[in-house]
Amino acid sequence: MGLVIKEQEGIDLLNKVEKVRQLSKAARSGNKAKFNELKKESEKKPAVRKIKDSIQSNRDGWDLPTDGKIISKYNSNSATMSGIVVDGVIGQDILASSSGEVVYAGNDLPGFGQLIIIKHSETFLSAYGYNQDVYVNEGQNVKKGQKIASMGLNSNQVPCLYFEIRRSGKPIDPLILLSSS
């Protein structure tokens, strides 16, 4: 049986996530007054503080690694596909969503084709699957927006990117962290 959230709990959670997004946006924009106001308010709420602390552990933010439509959304109940799938064209650039160190580049994990995993902090990892060509090596440091691969095909021969973010080893919905620019 899946997680059951009452309507009000869901609304409260969405409000908390929105506060964190506002805090993150204020921090990125340099609006110190707004940031300090939101920070003070969020520190009173433990759940918001925990999410905020996790986001701040990755200071340069997150971007969608490629252009395209999200054709498969995050599913917390999936044992193997705990990310999103973005469509595109073969050979399209795949960019590092955030800065970090490449800790894996290869095709040893079945179902993901050429896969890249980047460690962004002690808390966050990101994974990029279905790549045609890989332009980075294990141990290499990459910057946010750096070209790391080109888009390939999934097992159904559809050009796309599988993208996943893990916090403390557990998959999370990438859309929560992606920049709202």
C-alpha positions in Angstrom: 0.0 0.0 0.0 1.3 3.5 -0.9 1.6 6.5 1.1 -1.7 8.1 1.9 -1.7 11.9 2.3 -4.9 13.7 3.4 -5.8 16.7 1.3 -4.8 19.3 4.0 -1.5 17.5 4.5 -0.8 17.7 0.8 -1.7 21.4 0.7 0.6 22.0 3.7 3.5 20.2 2.0 3.0 22.2 -1.2 3.1 25.4 0.8 6.3 24.3 2.5 7.9 23.4 -0.8 6.8 26.8 -2.2 8.4 28.6 0.8 11.7 26.7 0.1 11.6 27.7 -3.6 11.1 31.3 -2.6 14.0 31.1 -0.2 16.2 29.5 -2.8 15.2 32.1 -5.4 15.8 35.0 -3.0 19.3 33.5 -2.2 20.2 33.2 -5.9 18.9 36.7 -6.8 21.0 38.3 -4.0 17.9 39.8 -2.3 19.3 39.6 1.2 16.3 41.3 2.9 13.8 38.8 1.3 16.1 35.9 2.0 16.6 36.8 5.6 12.8 37.3 6.1 12.0 33.9 4.5 14.9 32.2 6.3 13.7 33.4 9.7 10.2 32.3 9.0 11.3 28.8 7.7 13.6 28.2 10.7 10.5 28.0 12.9 9.3 25.0 10.8 11.4 21.8 11.1 10.2 20.2 7.8 11.0 23.3 5.8 14.3 23.7 7.6 15.3 20.2 6.7 14.5 20.7 3.0 16.2 24.1 2.9 19.4 22.7 4.5 19.5 20.0 1.9 19.0 22.4 -1.0 21.7 24.8 0.4 24.2 21.9 0.5 24.3 22.3 -3.3 24.9 26.0 -3.7 24.9 26.5 -7.5 21.4 25.2 -7.9 20.0 22.7 -10.5 18.9 23.0 -14.1 17.2 20.5 -16.4 20.1 18.8 -18.2 18.6 19.1 -21.7 15.8 20.8 -23.6 12.7 18.8 -24.2 9.3 17.7 -22.9 9.1 15.6 -19.7 7.5 12.4 -21.0 7.7 10.4 -17.8 7.4 12.0 -14.4 8.9 10.9 -11.1 7.2 7.9 -9.4 8.1 7.3 -5.8 6.6 3.8 -6.0 8.9 2.6 -8.8 11.7 0.3 -7.8 13.8 0.9 -10.9 12.7 4.2 -12.6 12.8 6.8 -9.9 13.5 9.8 -12.1 12.1 11.7 -15.0 12.4 11.1 -18.8 12.9 14.0 -21.1 12.4 13.6 -24.9 14.6 15.1 -27.5 16.7 14.1 -30.6 19.6 11.7 -30.9 22.9 13.6 -30.3 21.3 16.4 -28.4 23.5 17.9 -25.7 23.2 16.6 -22.1 24.5 19.1 -19.6 25.5 18.7 -15.9 22.5 19.7 -13.9 24.8 21.0 -11.2 28.5 21.1 -10.5 30.2 18.0 -9.0 32.5 15.0 -9.5 31.8 12.2 -12.0 31.7 9.1 -9.8 30.5 6.7 -12.6 30.5 6.6 -16.4 29.7 3.4 -18.1 27.1 0.8 -19.1 27.3 -1.8 -16.3 23.8 -1.1 -14.9 21.2 -2.8 -17.1 18.4 -0.7 -18.4 20.1 2.7 -18.5 22.5 2.4 -21.5 25.5 4.7 -21.1 25.0 6.1 -17.6 26.7 9.0 -15.8 26.5 9.6 -12.1 27.7 12.9 -10.6 28.3 13.4 -6.9 27.4 17.1 -6.0 27.9 16.9 -2.3 27.8 14.5 0.6 24.0 14.6 0.2 23.2 14.7 -3.5 23.9 12.5 -6.6 22.4 12.9 -10.1 22.2 10.2 -12.8 21.9 10.6 -16.5 20.9 7.6 -18.6 20.3 6.6 -22.2 23.4 8.5 -23.5 24.8 7.9 -26.9 28.2 9.4 -26.3 29.8 10.2 -23.0 32.3 13.1 -22.8 33.4 12.8 -19.2 35.5 10.3 -17.1 35.2 9.0 -13.6 37.0 11.3 -11.2 36.5 14.4 -13.4 35.1 17.6 -11.9 32.3 19.1 -14.0 30.6 22.5 -13.8 26.9 23.2 -14.0 25.9 23.5 -17.6 29.0 21.6 -18.9 28.3 19.2 -21.8 28.7 15.7 -20.4 27.0 13.5 -23.0 24.8 13.3 -26.0 21.3 11.9 -26.1 20.8 8.3 -27.1 17.9 5.9 -27.3 16.0 4.1 -24.5 15.1 0.4 -24.8 12.1 1.3 -26.9 14.4 3.1 -29.4 13.0 6.5 -28.4 15.5 9.4 -28.1 15.4 10.6 -24.5 17.3 11.2 -21.3 16.6 9.5 -18.0 17.4 11.9 -15.2 17.4 11.1 -11.5 18.5 13.0 -8.3 19.2 11.2 -5.1 19.3 12.8 -1.6 21.1 10.8 1.0 20.9 7.8 -1.3 17.1 8.0 -1.9 15.5 9.1 -5.1 13.6 12.4 -5.0 11.5 14.2 -7.5 14.0 16.3 -9.6 11.3 18.9 -10.3 11.4 20.0 -6.7 15.0 21.2 -7.1 15.2 22.4 -10.6 15.6 26.1 -11.1 12.4 28.0 -11.9 14.0 30.2 -14.5 
